[in-house]
């Protein structure tokens, strides 16, 4: 599921794309979004993937090496295949481990970026297991005390 267009990321991507395309051309820069889109669509798939990866890789640089995953998606609005990247980042600075998942979709037109960010928190096993064992021991003791009171009462 996509989120809405992230205009800030779209501007950053378009700036990166312009810089990369202008470096390969000896004539002026492209400022028109439609012209930029036409140049993007003329690029071979491998070149599009390489440019997208060069933009997404620094965003995933704080993550584990190799955590950046690239793929494609069918962009109905732009009628074509778009680029997709996902990575995650673990914050283990506190007792609770917080994992943030990042997903970025690039439209087939090459000018719109969709972004989604979600988080998940986990308690580490060295805290969860003793707490569960203590709760279980408390229940066992409560049942044993209740049974002993019932036996004494019936006697």
C-alpha positions in Angstrom: 0.0 0.0 0.0 1.4 3.4 -1.0 1.2 6.5 1.1 0.7 9.9 -0.5 3.3 11.7 -2.6 6.2 13.0 -0.4 6.9 16.3 -2.1 10.2 16.9 -0.2 11.5 13.5 -1.2 10.2 14.1 -4.8 12.2 17.3 -5.0 15.3 15.7 -3.7 15.0 12.8 -6.1 14.4 15.1 -9.1 17.5 17.2 -8.1 19.5 14.0 -7.9 18.2 12.8 -11.2 18.8 16.1 -12.9 22.4 16.2 -11.6 23.0 12.6 -12.8 21.5 13.2 -16.2 23.2 16.5 -16.7 26.5 14.9 -15.9 26.0 12.6 -18.8 24.9 15.3 -21.3 27.0 18.1 -22.7 24.1 20.4 -23.3 22.1 22.5 -20.7 20.2 21.2 -17.7 16.6 19.9 -17.6 14.2 22.0 -15.5 10.8 21.0 -17.0 9.3 18.0 -15.1 7.8 16.6 -18.3 11.2 16.7 -20.1 12.8 15.1 -17.1 10.2 12.4 -17.1 10.7 11.8 -20.9 14.5 11.5 -20.3 13.9 9.1 -17.4 11.6 6.8 -19.5 14.2 6.7 -22.3 16.8 5.3 -20.0 17.2 1.5 -20.0 15.9 -0.4 -17.0 19.3 -1.2 -15.6 20.3 2.5 -15.7 17.1 3.5 -14.0 17.8 1.0 -11.3 21.4 2.2 -10.9 20.3 5.8 -10.5 17.5 4.9 -8.0 20.0 2.8 -6.0 22.5 5.7 -5.9 19.7 7.9 -4.4 18.3 5.3 -2.0 21.6 3.9 -0.7 22.6 6.9 1.4 19.2 6.9 3.1 19.8 3.3 4.2 23.5 4.0 5.2 22.8 3.8 9.0 21.3 0.3 8.6 23.0 -3.1 8.4 25.1 -3.6 5.3 23.0 -5.2 2.6 19.7 -4.2 4.3 18.6 -2.1 1.3 16.3 -4.2 -0.9 15.3 -3.0 -4.4 12.4 -4.2 -6.4 9.8 -2.9 -8.9 6.0 -2.2 -8.8 3.3 -1.6 -11.4 2.5 2.1 -11.4 -1.1 2.3 -12.8 -1.2 6.1 -12.7 2.0 6.5 -14.8 1.4 3.3 -16.8 4.7 1.6 -16.3 7.0 -0.1 -13.9 8.4 2.0 -11.0 11.3 1.4 -8.7 10.8 0.3 -5.0 13.2 0.3 -2.1 12.8 -0.8 1.5 15.1 -0.9 4.5 14.9 -1.0 8.3 16.7 0.6 11.2 17.0 -0.8 14.7 17.4 1.5 17.7 18.8 -0.5 20.5 19.9 2.4 22.7 17.2 1.7 25.3 15.8 -1.5 26.9 13.1 -1.6 24.2 14.2 -2.3 20.7 12.5 0.0 18.2 12.6 -1.0 14.6 11.6 1.5 12.0 10.7 0.3 8.5 11.1 2.6 5.5 9.5 2.0 2.1 10.0 4.3 -0.9 8.2 4.0 -4.2 9.3 5.9 -7.3 6.7 6.4 -10.0 7.2 5.1 -13.5 7.3 8.7 -14.7 10.4 9.2 -12.6 9.2 12.4 -11.0 7.0 11.3 -8.0 8.2 9.6 -4.8 5.8 7.9 -2.4 7.1 7.2 1.1 5.9 5.1 4.1 7.4 4.8 7.5 6.3 2.5 10.3 7.7 1.4 13.6 7.6 -1.6 15.8 8.8 -2.1 19.4 10.1 -5.3 20.9 11.1 -6.2 24.4 14.4 -8.2 24.5 14.2 -11.8 25.6 16.4 -11.3 28.6 13.5 -9.2 30.1 10.5 -11.0 28.7 11.4 -14.5 29.8 12.1 -13.7 33.5 8.9 -11.6 33.7 6.8 -14.5 32.2 8.5 -17.0 34.6 7.8 -14.8 37.6 4.2 -14.3 36.6 3.8 -18.1 36.1 5.4 -18.8 39.5 3.1 -16.3 41.1 0.1 -18.1 39.6 1.4 -21.5 40.8 1.9 -20.2 44.3 -1.5 -18.6 44.4 -3.2 -21.8 43.2 -1.2 -23.8 45.8 -2.1 -21.4 48.7 -5.8 -21.6 47.6 -5.7 -25.4 47.5 -4.1 -25.5 50.9 -6.8 -23.2 52.3 -9.5 -25.3 50.8 -8.0 -28.5 52.2 -7.8 -26.9 55.7 -11.3 -25.6 55.5 -12.7 -28.9 54.5 -10.8 -30.8 57.2 
